[in-house]
Amino acid sequence: MEHADQNQLDLVELAKQLIAIPSVSGNEAEALDFVASWMRSANFDEVITDERFTAGLIRAKGQTAKRALILCGHVDTVSPGDESAWRQSPWQPYVTNGQLYGLGATDMKAGVALQMIAAAEYANERRDDLDVWCVTVASEEVDGAGSADFAKYFSKNTQYEEVSCAIAEPTDNRIEIGHRGNKFVEFIFECTSSHASQESAYYDSSLPAVVSFLNNLPEIREQLHAAYSHDILGAPSFTPTRVEPAGSYSNNKTAGVSSVMVDIRTTPPLDADFEKWVDEIAARYDCTWRHPATPVPSALCDTNAKILKTMQRLLPEAETAVSYGGTDQAFFQAIGAETVIYGPGDFDQAHTVDESVSITRINQTYDIYRQLIQSI
């Protein structure tokens, strides 16, 4: 019992150390270096470093394993916003009333910490048939580039017969098996710009087309839902997030070019038909479109996958559900790794001022990860 209690104390301390390293997306190098140093000090068999990921490997005992379990988490965070709104500095972690506070506490540095320690523990109790990889990635909050890079590395450099993956995103004590895709689309409306002193200038500008597009939002959504809903992931969504002029502009000049940014959450059928569908929308409203960020497809774990069945056995009371937002799951599913999401945090704490996570939940989730490693 002393051994377990000590690990739990180390776990909170490790989570604090990770939180104390500023790692807003695009500035994760220090955090990735810290993880690499920690893994080396914990005697991982191999530590691989890359610009956007750090991966530690604990090998199976006594033979070349045919199976692997990947534990993945991201160290990047969103911006803290107005730091003066926080009770303490976002990078000054503290514990009060059983909660660990700090930027990234729930999304998802506590999850990263417990995966690191659970993987390190495996070195003392290795199985004959399982390699365990602990992977810490950058850029999850932006485009998933860290997980994409590791997936490419893993596919090129390993030859397992079976691979599973667990990601410790905040899940509200649910076992999450998939998510809708996340595709941002910028619709661009090009017309004529002219002097606003003439009221007729409005009708020659891009604004009437933008207004028509937005007014027809219910129709677009209705057709989208009818054509592309999925029996597990549900209906896709189509949410305009902003309207802005393109190029230079002034208050007395109508907008010749305007763009509407739309967040589209996709299902597998919509992913398969996406470009054709968006082309039809653009043709209907006389506009063009582009992806301003790398699109992420939908992802879904097989309902009969060994890792899902194992997690359901370990957590018989937990709901099996679809993720509220996007995760890096799609990158692992794409290389044949059946993936579930399970972490200690609460989704409504992610990206908030005074972000926090329950220490009790951190410890409980750590125990689940240890059991997962031993029983999958």
C-alpha positions in Angstrom: 0.0 0.0 0.0 2.9 2.4 0.7 4.1 1.9 -2.9 0.7 2.9 -4.3 0.4 5.8 -2.0 3.8 7.1 -2.9 3.0 6.8 -6.6 -0.2 8.9 -6.0 1.9 11.6 -4.3 4.4 11.5 -7.2 1.5 11.7 -9.6 0.2 15.0 -8.2 3.7 16.4 -8.1 4.4 15.4 -11.7 1.1 17.0 -12.9 2.2 20.2 -11.1 5.5 20.2 -12.8 3.9 19.8 -16.2 1.4 22.6 -15.5 4.2 24.9 -14.4 5.8 24.7 -17.9 4.0 27.2 -20.2 3.1 25.2 -23.4 0.5 27.1 -25.3 0.2 25.5 -28.8 3.3 26.2 -30.8 5.5 26.5 -27.7 5.7 23.0 -26.4 9.4 22.3 -26.8 10.3 22.7 -23.1 7.4 20.5 -22.0 8.4 17.7 -24.5 12.0 18.0 -23.3 10.9 17.7 -19.7 8.9 14.5 -20.5 11.9 13.0 -22.4 14.3 13.7 -19.4 11.7 12.2 -17.0 11.4 9.1 -19.0 15.1 8.6 -19.2 15.4 9.0 -15.4 12.5 6.5 -15.0 14.6 3.9 -17.1 12.3 3.6 -20.1 13.9 1.1 -22.5 13.8 3.7 -25.3 13.0 7.4 -25.6 12.3 8.9 -29.0 12.2 12.6 -29.4 10.8 14.7 -32.3 9.9 18.2 -32.8 6.3 17.5 -32.0 6.3 14.4 -29.9 8.2 12.5 -27.2 7.7 8.7 -27.0 8.9 6.3 -24.3 8.8 2.5 -24.7 8.7 -0.2 -22.1 9.3 -3.5 -23.8 7.7 -6.9 -23.0 9.7 -9.3 -20.9 12.0 -11.7 -22.6 10.8 -11.7 -26.2 9.7 -9.6 -29.1 6.1 -8.6 -28.5 3.4 -9.0 -31.1 1.1 -6.6 -29.3 1.4 -3.0 -28.2 -0.6 -0.5 -26.1 -0.1 3.2 -26.8 -0.9 5.7 -24.0 -1.2 9.1 -25.6 -1.7 12.6 -24.2 -1.0 16.2 -25.3 1.0 18.8 -23.4 -0.1 21.9 -25.4 -2.8 24.1 -24.0 -5.0 26.9 -25.3 -4.0 30.5 -24.3 -4.9 31.5 -20.8 -6.6 34.6 -22.0 -6.7 37.5 -19.5 -4.2 36.2 -16.8 -5.5 38.7 -14.3 -8.8 36.8 -14.3 -7.1 33.8 -12.7 -6.8 33.5 -8.9 -3.1 32.7 -9.4 -0.9 32.6 -12.4 -2.2 30.0 -14.9 1.3 28.4 -14.6 1.4 28.3 -10.8 -0.4 25.1 -9.9 -1.9 24.7 -6.5 -4.2 22.3 -4.6 -7.3 23.3 -2.6 -10.4 21.5 -1.6 -9.2 18.3 -3.3 -8.8 20.0 -6.7 -5.6 20.6 -8.7 -5.7 24.0 -10.4 -3.7 25.4 -13.3 -3.8 25.8 -17.1 -4.0 22.4 -18.6 -4.8 20.6 -15.4 -7.9 18.9 -16.8 -7.0 19.2 -20.5 -4.8 17.3 -20.1 -1.7 17.4 -18.1 -3.0 15.4 -15.2 -3.8 12.7 -17.8 -0.3 12.9 -19.2 1.2 12.6 -15.8 -0.8 9.5 -14.8 0.0 7.8 -18.2 3.7 8.5 -17.6 3.7 6.9 -14.2 1.5 4.0 -15.2 3.9 3.2 -18.1 7.0 3.5 -15.8 5.3 1.1 -13.3 5.0 -1.4 -16.1 8.8 -1.7 -16.1 8.6 -3.5 -12.8 5.8 -5.9 -13.8 6.3 -6.6 -17.5 4.2 -9.1 -19.4 5.6 -11.5 -21.9 3.4 -10.3 -24.8 2.9 -6.6 -24.6 5.0 -3.5 -25.3 3.8 -0.2 -23.8 4.4 3.1 -25.5 3.8 6.4 -23.6 3.5 9.2 -26.1 3.3 12.9 -25.3 2.4 15.1 -28.3 2.2 18.8 -29.3 -0.4 20.7 -31.4 -3.5 18.8 -30.4 -5.4 22.0 -29.8 -4.5 23.2 -33.3 -4.4 20.4 -35.8 -3.2 17.2 -34.2 0.2 17.4 -35.9 2.0 15.8 -33.0 -0.1 12.6 -33.1 0.0 12.6 -36.9 3.8 12.7 -36.7 4.0 9.9 -34.2 1.5 7.7 -36.1 3.8 8.0 -39.2 6.8 7.1 -37.1 5.1 4.2 -35.5 3.8 2.8 -38.8 7.2 3.0 -40.3 9.3 1.6 -37.5 7.1 -1.1 -35.8 5.5 -4.4 -36.9 2.9 -5.4 -34.3 0.1 -7.8 -35.1 -2.3 -5.9 -32.7 -2.2 -2.3 -31.4 -4.5 -0.5 -29.0 -4.5 3.1 -27.8 -5.9 5.0 -24.9 -6.0 8.8 -24.8 -6.5 10.6 -21.5 -8.6 13.6 -22.6 -11.2 14.7 -20.0 -14.2 12.5 -20.3 -16.5 13.1 -17.3 -15.9 9.5 -16.2 -17.3 8.2 -19.5 -15.6 5.8 -21.9 -15.5 7.6 -25.2 -15.3 5.6 -28.4 -15.3 8.1 -31.1 -15.9 11.7 -32.3 -17.2 13.6 -35.2 -14.6 15.0 -37.6 -13.6 18.7 -37.3 -13.4 20.6 -40.6 -13.2 24.3 -40.7 -14.4 25.8 -44.0 -14.0 29.4 -45.1 -16.7 30.3 -47.7 -15.6 33.3 -49.8 -18.1 35.7 -51.5 -16.6 38.0 -54.2 -18.6 40.9 -55.6 -17.9 44.6 -56.1 -16.6 47.2 -53.6 -17.7 50.8 -54.0 -18.3 54.1 -52.1 -20.9 53.7 -49.4 -22.3 57.2 -49.9 -24.5 55.5 -52.5 -27.1 53.2 -51.0 -27.1 51.1 -54.2 -23.5 50.1 -53.4 -24.8 47.6 -50.8 -26.5 45.5 -53.5 -23.4 45.3 -55.5 -21.3 44.2 -52.5 -20.7 40.7 -51.1 -23.1 41.4 -48.2 -26.4 40.4 -49.7 -24.9 37.0 -50.7 -23.6 36.5 -47.1 -27.0 37.4 -45.7 -28.7 35.0 -48.0 -26.3 32.2 -47.0 -26.8 32.8 -43.3 -30.6 33.1 -43.6 -30.7 29.7 -45.3 -28.8 28.1 -42.4 -31.8 26.1 -41.2 -32.3 24.6 -44.7 -28.6 23.8 -45.0 -28.6 22.0 -41.7 -31.8 20.1 -42.4 -30.4 18.7 -45.6 -27.1 17.9 -43.9 -28.7 16.0 -41.1 -31.0 14.1 -43.4 -28.3 12.9 -45.7 -25.3 12.3 -43.3 -26.5 11.3 -39.8 -24.7 8.3 -38.3 -26.2 5.7 -36.0 -23.5 6.1 -33.3 -21.9 9.5 -33.9 -25.2 11.2 -34.5 -25.9 14.2 -36.8 -23.2 16.4 -38.3 -23.2 20.0 -37.5 -22.7 23.3 -39.4 -21.9 26.3 -37.2 -20.8 29.7 -38.6 -18.3 31.2 -36.3 -17.5 34.6 -37.8 -18.0 36.9 -40.8 -15.2 39.2 -42.0 -14.1 41.3 -44.9 -11.1 40.3 -47.0 -8.2 42.7 -47.8 -8.2 46.3 -46.9 -11.5 48.0 -45.9 -12.9 51.2 -44.4 -16.2 52.3 -42.9 -17.2 54.2 -46.1 -16.4 51.3 -48.5 -18.7 48.3 -49.1 -17.1 44.9 -48.8 -16.2 43.5 -52.2 -15.0 40.3 -50.7 -16.4 38.7 -47.5 -15.8 35.4 -45.9 -17.9 33.3 -43.5 -16.0 30.8 -41.3 -17.9 27.6 -40.5 -17.1 24.9 -38.1 -18.4 21.6 -39.6 -18.4 18.4 -37.5 -18.6 15.4 -39.7 -19.7 11.8 -39.7 -18.1 9.0 -41.7 -20.6 9.3 -44.5 -20.0 13.1 -44.7 -16.2 12.5 -44.6 -16.5 10.2 -47.6 -18.6 12.8 -49.6 -17.2 16.0 -48.1 -15.6 17.8 -51.1 -18.6 17.0 -53.4 -21.0 18.2 -50.8 -19.1 21.5 -50.1 -18.7 22.1 -53.8 -22.5 21.9 -54.1 -23.0 24.4 -51.3 -20.5 26.8 -52.8 -22.2 26.5 -56.3 -25.6 27.1 -54.8 -24.5 30.3 -53.1 -22.1 31.5 -55.8 -19.0 31.4 -53.6 -15.7 29.5 -53.3 -14.3 27.7 -50.3 -11.1 26.6 -48.7 -9.8 24.8 -45.6 -7.9 27.3 -43.4 -6.6 24.4 -41.2 -5.8 20.8 -41.7 -9.2 18.9 -41.5 -9.6 16.0 -39.0 -11.9 13.2 -40.0 -14.3 11.4 -37.7 -13.1 8.4 -35.7 -14.8 5.4 -34.2 -13.5 2.5 -32.2 -14.9 -1.0 -33.1 -17.5 -1.9 -30.6 -15.9 -5.3 -30.3 -12.4 -4.0 -29.9 -10.4 -5.7 -27.1 -9.5 -2.3 -25.5 -13.1 -1.2 -25.3 -14.2 -4.5 -23.9 -11.4 -4.4 -21.3 -12.4 -0.8 -20.3 -16.0 -1.7 -20.0 -15.1 -4.6 -17.7 -12.9 -2.4 -15.5 -15.6 0.3 -15.4 -18.9 -1.5 -15.4 -20.9 1.6 -14.3 -19.3 4.0 -16.8 -21.3 5.2 -19.8 -19.9 4.4 -23.2 -20.4 7.6 -25.3 -19.2 9.8 -28.1 -16.7 12.6 -27.4 -18.2 16.1 -27.1 -15.3 17.6 -29.1 -12.5 16.4 -31.4 -9.5 14.4 -30.2 -6.4 12.8 -31.8 -8.2 9.4 -32.1 -8.5 9.5 -35.9 -4.7 9.4 -36.3 -4.4 6.2 -34.4 -7.5 4.6 -35.9 -5.9 5.3 -39.3 -2.9 3.1 -38.5 -5.1 0.3 -37.2 -4.9 1.1 -33.5 -8.4 0.7 -31.9 -8.6 3.7 -29.6 -10.7 4.7 -26.6 -10.7 8.0 -24.7 -10.7 8.0 -20.9 -9.2 10.7 -18.6 -9.7 12.2 -15.2 -10.9 15.6 -16.2 -14.3 17.2 -16.8 -15.0 18.5 -20.2 -16.7 21.7 -18.9 -13.4 22.6 -17.1 -11.4 22.5 -20.4 -10.3 26.0 -21.7 -11.7 27.8 -18.7 -10.3 30.3 -16.2 -9.1 28.6 -13.0 -9.2 25.2 -14.8 -9.1 22.4 -12.3 -9.3 18.6 -11.9 -10.2 16.4 -9.0 -7.3 14.7 -7.3 -9.5 11.7 -6.4 -10.4 11.3 -10.0 -6.7 11.5 -11.0 -5.8 8.7 -8.6 -8.8 6.6 -9.7 -8.0 7.0 -13.3 -4.3 6.1 -12.7 -5.5 2.8 -11.1 -7.7 2.1 -14.1 -4.7 2.7 -16.5 -2.5 0.3 -14.4 -5.2 -2.4 -14.6 -5.7 -1.8 -18.3 -2.0 -2.4 -18.9 -2.1 -5.7 -17.0 -5.4 -7.0 -18.4 -5.7 -6.0 -22.0 
